[in-house]
């Protein structure tokens, strides 16, 4: 076909422009000329003009003034003009443009044209940009063409019908019959179109799906023909006969065989045949094998076939071609839940792919590796994952970190290993971990009381070497604050102890406080840690006092508030039990919950005479000791609600920790005062909510008035306390006070 | 009762539906639509200049430009030996470089990436046969023909003819028709006799 000279000249002119500005000038001139030409009457160069405009449009310049010209050209009797007109319509007139409706009539006429190439133009345009309205208007035409035309048009009409069904689902009914009959044709293009159409119809409508199940034997026949047949030069691609059609048929079989035993049985043999006979040395063979594997894994295939499919994926994993490895991992990811053991066999190869150069392959390998972690391989997998973390691309870091945490939490072989792993992650990728990591790690450390010494030593060393990773620094500060005394004893069983003096420890904390790398919350941690040490060290309390008072005038409001309050504590109290070590907090993340309520009786002896006076009892989590004895305290706990009222009978006080798992345990705190907690059956609860009913009764000789319950929960839990039934407990258990508490557990992941 | 499915914990309260994230392998009772569709095809040079764009979904000009810009940037940033597939937004992008041109297709979630590579390859073969050892300049100066060939091979984003020979034959015929339409009318026709 001879080239369009005017078009090529313009292209040359545009390309020879040396600057963007020059190019714009050329294009503006050309557009002006084109616009002028459009306004003129019919001349021979209309198609060239429109072609020029389309080129300009592709470069990114506005070309909307050509829309009407497209409409006119489509209506022209000349094929050359129609061709360019339709091309213009597809490029400029998408369904959002109003002018697109104007071409509906032209398309309709052209669909009935005697020349198949004109029909083809109309079909192509309709399938590319036909709006829902156009589709509704022209659907009967397409149906007619599906039945009575030559194969060239039939195949196009089939794909046009596909577009129509995608746009207007209801019209699928119209094409069902015609689609069925097209399957019997010989022409590959028509069969291909028919298969695509049937796929679309079945996807949209389950009844149609049922009806087309009967075609499974026919499809199997066609497929067999393709696989077994000899060399057919027309459709052959590297030894595979018509791979495009094969893939389409396999896809349709997948949809028909899903959730249906009979259909799946009918295609079992065929799938086995394709899986074994297809040559996998070239990409095209692998494309067919891939589709086969997807089909086998989706239908109700027998186990032998499934194993065959997973083995094919395993072979793909060893392929040199990176693309094939990538799609193998994508597929394995989908079945790792259902065929876990089969995928486990390929764990080694998958882990090797972590070292691949390509970021997409790395991502796939990471996801799959995380899915394959189990109790038996946790140690070796974690080694690989940690080394991956140190060299992985930045966009994968946070995913890797959270994956490692999840895996560590589920399968940690020992507490120490768990803590070590988390510390390793914090040192390598501290900036990419989520916020909940810090409190979760703190909770983990609190609960592993036998490793307090080891942990604080490790964290101290980590802090000495690097104070830039905020989560690590925060946890380290907290640890030093809590267990600093263990650091100072100079002994440790699990690891080499450090020999430090109190000054050194305070130096480290001060460095963190003053460093520009520390975030405000980190500073808060450091300040609180410094404060806590005042109860654990003996000599440098003055130094601590001075540090704390300096921050009383800090610009940061949070720090200032803390410092001022700590200063107040220093002034008022000699022994601050508020700063003692935390008790064990158990918050199992998924279902079971252990709640610890600590009860302490605060009484002030004020010498008032008695009997029948109430005593306020405050449930106070802050005021706890590691030991269970606590003498009567003159100091009120922070946040106590009711004023303390003297009581006649001295009550023994215990700082007992109450565990309530398994529910109905009446636990006497003081003789006579009974609390019972009941909760609903955990299994039947909605995820993450626990309702506890508290019943309190008083079997002492005196009434208790002003009874209030206070409870504190960790950050990841929300507590909703309903109103109590009353606040006085009459003597001798004559009446009870009940109160409902609802705990909602937030997101459970680190 | 839990299940570990694709590394996500799914809590199951019997009886209920299973939800598998991101996969098409579903146990009984659940029905999803598998999406196979080519949404668009772009051809661009190594400098990022667009040489052909075929859109099979309705988008405004602005959106098309935005997508083109982003995608061109993403693909050009890839190193030579990397995978031909990448995930971009909620689509899968399949691309391949032939000499100085990048051929880039966007397909939907369940589509077969390997067969899309074959489709791209088939298109390149068609161009090659038509132009005779095609190079980028051919596609620049004869862009409308590149479109005509594409439209004879793909229809609505699906392959319409799986035989190379048939596609080329059809184009040949259409070209002939165009030639006839463009030749000047004979003198006799012009003065109104026959």
Interface residues (C-beta under 8 A of the other chain):
Chain A: X1 X2 X3 X4 X7 X8 X11 X12 X15 X44 X51 X54 X55 X58 X59 X60 X78 X79 X80 X81 X83 X84 X87 X90 X94 X95 X96 X115 X117 X120 X123 X124 X127 X128 X129 X131 X152 X155 X156 X159 X160 X162 X163 X166 X188 X189 X192 X193 X196 X199 X203 X204 X206 X234 X235 X237 X242 X243 X244 X245 X247 X251 X254 X255 X258 X259 X283 X284 X286 X287 X290 X291 X294 X297 X298 X322 X323 X324 X326 X327 X333 X334 X335 X336 X337 X338 X357 X358 X359 X360 X361 X367 X370 X371 X403 X406 X590 X687
Chain B: X2 X3 X4 X5 X6 X7 X9 X11 X20 X22 X23 X24 X25 X26 X28 X29 X31 X33 X34 X36 X37 X50 X51 X52 X53 X54 X55 X56 X58 X59 X60 X65 X79 X81 X82 X83 X84 X85 X86 X87 X112 X113 X114 X115 X117 X118 X119 X122 X140 X141 X142 X143 X144 X145 X147 X148 X151 X152 X155 X156 X158 X159 X160 X161 X162 X163 X164 X165 X166 X170 X173 X174 X175 X177 X178 X179 X180 X181 X182 X184
